[in-house]
Amino acid sequence: MKLPGDGELRDTEIARAVVNALDWNASVPRGHVKVVVAHGWVNLEGTVRFHYERVAAEYAVRGLIGVKGVTNLISVKPPQTSPKDIKHKIEQAFERAADLDAEMISVEAKDGKVILRGTVDSWAERERAELAAWAAPGVSHVENEILVASNQDIVMSL
């Protein structure tokens, strides 16, 4: 027995639902994201000012009925901020985070691109450092080269 609504949604119906979801999400700026749907696969394109807007657009649509997958091609073009200011804001964020050892992480910033280097104690700490970098004004790309120290590297002597 086939129930109503059991069939696959057409791409036009999925596209309409995606556009509505984006319009209703306060974290996604209106008119900045273009939607293309093919065979249930959603492509998001456009330009936003902040990384969280890019992420919010993807999260707003990935769970919609009929969506088989999402390709997020949205680029981040932040407001102009000097590399010195970007670096300073990230370093301040590291110092405020009690679980990040700010002295073990170096920050390099140029033209909105940030490179993080150093060593941390856990994957969670590495991820928090990256999120802190993305949160700084003027950041368009984060390259996380932070290494996670392995417990096996620690040698204890009695």
QUIWOTA-V155387 format. One record per backbone hydrogen bond with DSSP energy under -1.0 kcal/mol. NH is the residue of the N-H (numbers start at 1). CO is the residue of the C=O. Records with the same first field share a line. If there is no record, write none. Layout:
NH: CO, CO
This chain:
6: 3
14: 10
15: 11
16: 12
17: 13
18: 14
19: 15
20: 16
21: 17
22: 18
23: 19
24: 20
28: 25
32: 29
34: 45
36: 43
38: 41
41: 38
42: 69
43: 36
44: 71
45: 34
47: 32
48: 75
54: 50
55: 51
56: 52
57: 53
58: 54
59: 55
60: 56
62: 58
64: 61
67: 64
68: 40
71: 42
73: 44
75: 46
77: 48
86: 82
87: 83
88: 84
89: 85
90: 86
91: 87
92: 88
93: 89
94: 90
95: 91
96: 92
97: 93
100: 97
102: 100
104: 101
105: 102
106: 117
108: 115
110: 113
113: 110
114: 141
115: 108
116: 143
117: 106
119: 104
120: 147
126: 122
127: 123
128: 124
129: 125
130: 126
131: 127
132: 128
133: 129
134: 130
135: 131
136: 133
139: 136
140: 112
141: 112
143: 114
145: 116
147: 118
149: 120
153: 150
154: 151
